[in-house]
């Protein structure tokens, strides 16, 4: 058996009411988690208040405390 470097990914366990910032990609920006299901997460934009249901997609890169949220629009 060969030994390799392997990168592990795990779906993030979203919690209702969480304030999140997605740093890259088409969903980039600040969001509030408003609903969580087995396969979907509903996020609300803090500026437009529009809500979107998306397949669960995020992975934690870093967690910070004491961050201004939302950021600039």
C-alpha positions as CSV (number, residue, x, y, z in Angstrom):
1,X,0.0,0.0,0.0
2,X,1.4,3.4,-1.0
3,X,1.3,6.5,1.3
4,X,0.1,9.8,-0.1
5,X,-0.8,13.3,1.0
6,X,-4.6,13.5,1.0
7,X,-6.8,16.6,1.5
8,X,-10.0,15.9,3.5
9,X,-13.2,17.8,3.1
10,X,-16.2,17.8,5.3
11,X,-19.6,19.7,4.9
12,X,-19.8,22.5,7.3
13,X,-22.5,22.1,10.1
14,X,-24.4,25.3,9.5
15,X,-26.4,26.7,12.4
16,X,-29.5,29.0,12.1
17,X,-28.7,32.6,12.9
18,X,-25.0,32.2,12.0
19,X,-23.3,35.2,10.3
20,X,-21.0,34.0,7.6
21,X,-18.7,35.5,4.9
22,X,-17.9,33.6,1.8
23,X,-14.6,34.8,0.4
24,X,-14.7,33.5,-3.2
25,X,-16.9,32.2,-5.9
26,X,-20.4,33.1,-7.2
27,X,-21.9,33.3,-3.6
28,X,-19.1,35.7,-2.4
29,X,-20.2,38.1,0.4
30,X,-21.9,38.3,3.7
31,X,-24.8,36.0,4.6
32,X,-27.0,35.0,7.5
33,X,-28.1,31.4,7.8
34,X,-31.9,31.3,8.1
35,X,-32.7,27.6,7.6
36,X,-30.8,24.3,7.5
37,X,-31.9,21.0,6.1
38,X,-30.1,17.7,5.3
39,X,-29.2,18.8,1.8
40,X,-30.0,22.5,1.6
41,X,-29.1,25.7,3.4
42,X,-31.1,29.0,3.1
43,X,-29.0,32.2,3.3
44,X,-30.2,35.8,3.5
45,X,-28.3,38.8,2.2
46,X,-28.0,41.4,5.0
47,X,-28.3,44.3,2.4
48,X,-31.1,43.2,0.0
49,X,-32.7,40.8,2.5
50,X,-33.2,38.4,-0.4
51,X,-33.1,34.7,0.5
52,X,-31.6,31.8,-1.5
53,X,-31.9,28.0,-1.0
54,X,-28.6,26.3,-2.0
55,X,-27.2,22.9,-1.8
56,X,-24.9,22.7,1.2
57,X,-21.5,23.7,-0.2
58,X,-19.2,25.4,2.3
59,X,-16.1,24.2,4.1
60,X,-14.5,26.0,7.0
61,X,-11.2,27.7,6.2
62,X,-10.9,29.8,9.3
63,X,-13.1,31.1,12.2
64,X,-12.6,34.6,13.6
65,X,-14.1,36.4,16.5
66,X,-14.7,40.2,16.9
67,X,-15.2,40.8,13.1
68,X,-17.5,43.6,11.8
69,X,-20.4,41.9,10.0
70,X,-21.7,42.7,7.5
71,X,-18.8,44.4,5.8
72,X,-19.1,47.0,3.1
73,X,-21.9,46.5,0.6
